[in-house]
Structures are given as structure tokens and as C-alpha cells.
Amino acid sequence: MQPDGKIVVGGWGASLSCRRCGNSYLKTGQFNVVRNTVGSGFISTISWASVPGRLYSVERSFEMNSWLTVADNVQATAPLNTVTDQVVPPNGKVFYRVVAK
């Protein structure tokens, strides 16, 4: 539980997944971010293990104090959900969290 009352599934971090084989090694509550540099910005691919029937939102922050929703009401597509976000971070850093609704 976060100070803002949200139940966070995961934050910026890395876990194991196998995109080529179509299987996910992410366990419930695990989270993965793959970040690619494009010009002065980033394209981030956020993946997490989802639970059927749940809705999720993905939020972004540059300083981890305030959060902006980049994807809302994302339906679970077990075993793995993925959202892509393109952003130019002002300080060169971007943080993500996945929130279960």
C-alpha cells in the first residue's frame, strides 16, 4: 500500500520474461521495464504478471512524488500485460508503477 492509498503491483525494476517463446516467467507482483533511448527521450515497455478479471493502471513519475496515469483500466491479459510509454524525462530518469484496481 502506497501513502496515496494505492495498491501497487510493482515499481521500476527487472524480472525474467521470455518474449520469443510467448511465455512469461514473471510471477504475480513482479514487474519488468525495458527502456530504449530514442533521440532525447525514452520508449519504455512496462510488463507485469496479471490476474484474470483485474483492472490495472500504469503510472509515471520523474521524482516519485507525484504520479501521472499513462494507461488506465487496462484489462488483464494473463499471463502478461504490456504497456508502452514514450517520454522525454526532464532529469533523465523516469519511474513507473503498476496499480491494481
Sine and cosine of phi, psi and omega as CSV:
sin_phi,cos_phi,sin_psi,cos_psi,sin_omega,cos_omega
0.00,0.00,0.75,-0.66,0.01,-1.00
-1.00,0.01,0.30,-0.95,0.04,-1.00
-0.85,0.53,-0.45,0.89,0.02,-1.00
-1.00,0.09,0.10,0.99,0.08,-1.00
1.00,0.05,0.05,1.00,-0.03,-1.00
-1.00,0.04,0.58,-0.82,0.07,-1.00
-1.00,-0.01,0.93,-0.37,-0.09,-1.00
-1.00,-0.10,0.79,-0.61,0.04,-1.00
-0.98,0.22,-0.65,0.76,-0.02,-1.00
-0.23,-0.97,0.31,-0.95,0.06,-1.00
-0.83,-0.56,-0.12,-0.99,-0.05,-1.00
-0.84,0.54,0.83,-0.56,-0.02,-1.00
0.01,-1.00,-0.15,-0.99,-0.03,-1.00
-0.71,-0.71,0.59,-0.80,0.10,-0.99
-0.61,-0.79,0.00,-1.00,-0.06,-1.00
-1.00,-0.06,0.70,-0.71,0.15,-0.99
-0.53,-0.85,0.38,-0.92,-0.02,-1.00
-0.82,-0.57,1.00,-0.08,-0.04,-1.00
-0.95,0.30,-0.58,0.81,-0.05,-1.00
-0.91,0.43,-0.60,0.80,-0.07,-1.00
-1.00,-0.03,-0.11,0.99,0.03,-1.00
0.98,0.18,0.08,1.00,0.01,-1.00
-0.97,-0.24,0.40,-0.91,0.05,-1.00
-0.88,-0.47,0.73,-0.69,0.10,-1.00
-0.98,-0.20,0.14,0.99,0.07,-1.00
-0.97,0.23,0.74,-0.67,0.06,-1.00
-1.00,-0.05,0.32,-0.95,0.04,-1.00
-0.81,0.59,0.77,-0.64,-0.03,-1.00
1.00,-0.07,-0.15,0.99,0.05,-1.00
-1.00,-0.05,0.36,-0.93,-0.23,-0.97
-0.53,-0.85,0.56,-0.83,-0.01,-1.00
-0.65,-0.76,0.67,-0.74,0.09,-1.00
-0.80,-0.60,0.79,-0.61,0.12,-0.99
-0.92,-0.39,0.84,-0.54,-0.08,-1.00
-0.90,-0.43,0.79,-0.61,0.06,-1.00
-0.89,-0.46,0.69,-0.72,0.01,-1.00
-0.99,0.12,0.75,-0.66,0.06,-1.00
-0.72,-0.69,0.95,-0.32,-0.07,-1.00
0.86,0.50,-0.81,-0.59,0.02,-1.00
-1.00,-0.08,0.07,1.00,-0.04,-1.00
-0.87,-0.50,-0.16,-0.99,-0.02,-1.00
-0.79,-0.61,0.53,-0.85,0.28,-0.96
-0.92,-0.38,0.91,-0.42,-0.02,-1.00
-0.96,-0.28,0.72,-0.69,0.11,-0.99
-0.94,-0.33,0.91,-0.42,-0.07,-1.00
-0.97,-0.24,0.82,-0.58,-0.01,-1.00
-0.80,-0.61,0.56,-0.83,0.05,-1.00
-0.46,-0.89,0.42,-0.91,0.08,-1.00
-0.97,0.24,0.82,-0.58,-0.06,-1.00
-0.95,-0.31,0.33,-0.94,0.02,-1.00
-0.93,-0.35,0.82,-0.58,-0.01,-1.00
-0.79,0.61,0.67,-0.74,0.03,-1.00
1.00,0.01,-0.14,0.99,-0.02,-1.00
-1.00,-0.07,0.42,-0.91,0.16,-0.99
-0.93,-0.36,0.52,-0.85,-0.04,-1.00
-0.72,-0.69,0.38,-0.93,0.22,-0.98
-0.78,-0.62,0.49,-0.87,0.06,-1.00
-0.92,-0.40,0.76,-0.64,-0.05,-1.00
-0.84,-0.55,0.49,-0.87,-0.03,-1.00
-0.83,-0.55,0.55,-0.83,0.09,-1.00
-0.58,-0.82,0.47,-0.88,0.08,-1.00
-0.98,-0.18,-0.32,0.95,-0.04,-1.00
-0.72,-0.69,0.02,1.00,0.03,-1.00
0.92,0.39,0.36,0.93,0.10,-1.00
-0.97,-0.25,-0.71,0.70,0.05,-1.00
-0.87,-0.50,0.53,-0.85,-0.11,-0.99
-0.82,-0.57,0.65,-0.76,0.05,-1.00
-0.92,-0.40,0.75,-0.66,0.03,-1.00
-0.97,0.25,0.83,-0.56,0.03,-1.00
-0.97,-0.24,-0.32,0.95,0.09,-1.00
-0.49,-0.87,0.76,-0.65,-0.06,-1.00
-0.80,-0.60,0.47,-0.88,0.01,-1.00
0.80,0.60,0.70,0.71,0.04,-1.00
-0.98,0.20,0.87,-0.49,0.00,-1.00
-0.98,0.22,0.59,-0.81,0.02,-1.00
-0.89,0.46,0.73,-0.68,0.13,-0.99
-0.80,-0.59,0.94,0.35,-0.08,-1.00
-0.80,0.60,0.58,-0.81,0.15,0.99
-1.00,-0.01,-0.11,0.99,-0.14,-0.99
-0.64,-0.77,0.77,-0.64,0.13,-0.99
-0.97,-0.25,0.51,-0.86,0.01,-1.00
-0.63,-0.78,0.71,-0.71,0.08,-1.00
-0.76,-0.65,0.63,-0.78,0.03,-1.00
-0.93,-0.38,0.66,-0.75,-0.01,-1.00
-0.71,-0.70,0.74,-0.67,0.07,-1.00
-0.92,-0.40,0.79,-0.62,-0.10,-0.99
-0.44,-0.90,0.47,-0.88,0.15,-0.99
-0.95,-0.31,0.98,-0.18,-0.05,-1.00
-0.95,0.30,0.73,-0.68,-0.05,-1.00
-0.90,0.43,-0.49,0.87,-0.03,-1.00
-0.93,-0.38,0.20,0.98,0.01,-1.00
0.99,0.13,0.01,1.00,-0.01,-1.00
-0.80,-0.59,0.56,-0.83,0.10,-1.00
-0.63,-0.78,0.64,-0.76,-0.02,-1.00
-0.86,-0.52,0.52,-0.85,0.01,-1.00
-0.77,-0.64,0.44,-0.90,0.20,-0.98
-0.60,-0.80,0.53,-0.85,0.05,-1.00
-0.94,-0.33,0.80,-0.60,-0.08,-1.00
-0.92,-0.40,0.79,-0.61,0.10,-1.00
-0.99,0.12,0.70,-0.71,0.00,-1.00
-0.99,-0.16,0.00,0.00,0.00,0.00
